[in-house]
Amino acid sequence: MITLKDKILGGLLGASIGDSMGAATEFMTIEQIKEWFGGRVTTFVDLPDHIWLKDSTKGMVTDDFSIGYYTAKSMIEKNKKMCDEVALDALVKWSSHPLYSQCVGPTTKLTIARLKGEEIQEKKERLCMNQRVTNGGGMKSGIVGLFNPNDIDGAIEDALTMCHITHNNTIALSAACAIAAATAKAFGDNVSYLEVIEAGIYGAEKGFSRAVEIGAKPVAGGNVSKKIALAVEMGMRYQDDFEGAMKAIAKTIGCGLYAYEAVPAAFGFIAACKGQALETIHMAVNCGDDTDTVACMAGYIVGAMNGADAFPKKYLDLINSANGYDLEKMSADIETMI
Amino acid sequence: MTKYDKILGAIVGAAIGNAMGAPLETRPPYLIKEELGKGEFINDYIEMPYDSPLQNIPLGTVSYDFAISYLSMVEFVKAGGVTKQAAINALLELKNNRKYEIYSSRIDTASAVGIDNIEGVERERTPYDDLPVDNRYLTNSASAKAWSCGLLNPGNMKKAIDDAILMCKPAHDNVIALSGATSIAAAISVAMTNGATISDVVEAGIIGAKQGYKKAMLVAKPAAGASIEERIKLAVAIGVKYSNDFEKCIIEMTDLIGTGINANETVPSVFGFFVAAKGDVMKTIYLAINAGNDSDATGILAGALSGTFKGINNIPDVHLPLLSSVNDMDIEQLAKEISIIVE
């Protein structure tokens, strides 16, 4: 049996490894990635010159994992469950970090400026701001899954609290809840990837209706739960065909910035790889477009499901040293809190 | 059916879809039905909603997508066919002629960047400009004008594809936006031929997306994003499945394919709606506009495709005079001039 602490550490590792490996492949197409790196990327590689993260080295994470990390840190330091105060504190501290501030997305940037009391030219907005239906909620919500082992509804509520300050629209929140719910479910004894996926679909549906209840803004865009189901169907069809699964999902579901692409794609890859940790992450790293985010989100889920032993020990050392983290200590601290 | 009937059908259909779709833009289907339609879906021109930047404009006013299509076709007529220079002239005319201020004030980012490039205006560079790939501007505003390349190349899919790339590359220099443009151009080129069936049109759209992508890879910037070709296949399956259920068709299409600003959502959905409506012009348009999100772009493509397929006689008489006078555009004259070129 995998211990609770091992599952927490597995989640942290899966997400950070996915984010870090994916940082090198982000934006490019499947074909470009192959050409650039001379084949599939299955380990930590140097960032290509066109990636503008200054002073980034092999093993460093980007905005995706770091915001989750800062949130966990705030919760631990304040010894508080997820609440507005924690979420805001983490957001402000994270955004002043010289590395991560380079990759803060537009939606988050605006929120932070508002929080800091900076003067913002408020434009008259449409009722539905569909360009804000991004995966910025999903990329950080896996962390609250780690604080709610086996408590799917608790993870959904925490994801809403964490993400509504930056991504206050129904679809982005639905997507964030899918990742949080699946991560929480991944803590079950003998849990399989199929139940974890089912929890993700439940999270997307429940998250959507809860988002409406808490007053999230309406938006037009894809349906996260239906698209997860479709992505999973495609993943199952191509099990044991890595290339076929990756391409089919990337071509039809998409792996882009929209929450209704990146999040369903992550579940499709989990299905295609039967929940195996490294293989799922590798598929996400090579799928093209928003690779680091897809890999980070999938990483939380498969990492928690399989535990820390699914990853080589040297990966933990590299992530810790490259980022100045102590993920083992963080796992112990999270375990103490729950 | 004469070519003139098809060309006029396409232009009028495009204008209807665009003008009816504009007030519905940004909203999801359920809000269109509940909030704008008071419980019913929309099947007419309506006032702009309170949150639109455009207020108090006459019913039937078209948006940027139709205006640039119209001006491009005027330039193509002058040039005797599709040329890059004619396409550029149309972009500049729309931007710089004060008469078209209502459209140029709402121009999409991709086209605005394209026009700046043409005029040599320096934009502030961002790190995205140095990537070997461009995923920012996969937008449908290329497709939303490229249908004209189908009208100008009846039955000649290959030329329609080449012309769509020629026309759209200045403002949409990426393979996915161009693949959407070539898909619709190819489908309309086939819809221009008498005897073409619905499946002929759809298959041309799939071939157009595929070949356009390949050709664009040789001249334009790569882009990572979902495939228009693959999504058309899924959208058509949805259209077939829900052809007898208006609301379910819209919901399933927006849930799984989408009708947002990216070409890989709008273009596939339009083929799905076209199939669900069996090519009927007003039905295709109603499906497309009530799907919401980028409804004026979905609307223009739905109207252009079904209008070409069914011709002007499938469109109620009231629209042509209304749209011509409200928008001060001589649509009939334009259709005549295009038909002279292609006959």
Interface residues (C-beta under 8 A of the other chain):
Chain A: F27 M28 T29 I30 Q32 H50 W52 K124 E125 R126 L127 C128 M129 N130 Q131 P218 V219 A220 G221 G222 N223 K226 K227 L230 A248 A250 K251 T252 I253 G254 C255 G256 L257 Y258 Y260 E261 G288 D289
Chain B: T26 R27 P28 P29 L31 P49 D51 S52 P53 P127 D130 L131 P132 V133 N135 P222 A223 A224 G225 A226 S227 E230 R231 L234 T254 D255 L256 I257 G258 T259 G260 I261 N264 G292 N293
